[in-house]
Amino acid sequence: MKAQLDTEAVTGRGPEVGIGGVLVLGGTSEARELAAGLVERDVPVVSSLAGRVSRPRLPAGEVRIGGFGGPDGLSAWLVEREIAAVVDATHPFAQRISASAASACARAGVPLLRLERPGWSERPEDRWHWVDALDHAAEMIPRLGRRVFLTTGRQGLEAFAHVDEAWFLIRCVDPPEGPLLARHELLLDRGPYTLAGERELIDRHEIEVLVTKDSGGEHTVAKLDAARERGLPVIVVRRPERLAGVQTVASVERALAWVADALPRGAAAASPSGAGVPR
Ligand code: NAP
């Protein structure tokens, strides 16, 4: 219930999405684009955000904020709101909500699509080192450099706490909770970032190694281009395994087409503008 109250306080948006709407699990630019596309087509949509960021960029349409209380809570919510389809457009590293969505949708009998942007690809002059987890990234740092640009987000920073020999430029959207690394500077910022801006940061802080998750997408890719230009090593944390059995698409267009098929007949075509959803 708290989540619903928070939502109203944050968004002050129109009437709740009723029978046959789409739930978009968000927190990414693709989720916002999808919500905008559905609103444009008069498809009823409610977007859900975890509530981690203090001033989130809000998607078009109805927005709710806060967890559902695990798969049980989400499944009950889907039934209560008579949701017809769910698109999990959360970040590739947000594992728990994706697992929760798969379980809840199976239980509630609601079709689920995963919308996941492609990962980044290494180019000829890149010096990337792939690792499976933040701990492994931390282990690798002393071999690669002492001045580290750490862009893995504010969660999981404790993995780097024992890397005493390094200094960290930590960039994240909101301040991390809990103790910070012994030697660091905190930079609160959010993308999209420019190549010129990333070059300037790398040069000013005399960065020797960049650490990133394989988040993919355009908004934060400039740091990789800047690292390539400067010949810097980059530690790239691999994405977690995809959930088996969940249909996945890589573009908002494909997700819009899936929604058109998944919705009860007539729902997507109800647009007075006749825009409909592409197939
Ligand atoms: P997570 O570990 O998968 O989720 C933890 C819990 O937060 C979930 O069990 C769920 O609570 C709640 N939650 C997460 N996403 C939600 C959503 N869209 N709507 C409602 N509840 C949500 O996720 P995380 O890694 O903490 O990421 C949180 C959010 O930030 C995600 O929505 C993700 O898209 C966004 N994000 C994450 C990253 C990243 O690197 N992890 C980067 C950029 C953006 P209940 O179990 O109570 O439902």
Boltz pocket constraint, residues with backbone or C-beta under 6 A from the ligand:
constraints:
  - pocket:
      binder: B
      contacts: [[A, 24], [A, 25], [A, 26], [A, 27], [A, 28], [A, 48], [A, 49], [A, 50], [A, 52], [A, 64], [A, 65], [A, 66], [A, 67], [A, 68], [A, 69], [A, 70], [A, 71], [A, 73], [A, 74], [A, 89], [A, 90], [A, 91], [A, 93], [A, 94], [A, 95], [A, 96], [A, 97], [A, 98], [A, 100], [A, 152], [A, 153], [A, 213]]
      max_distance: 6.0
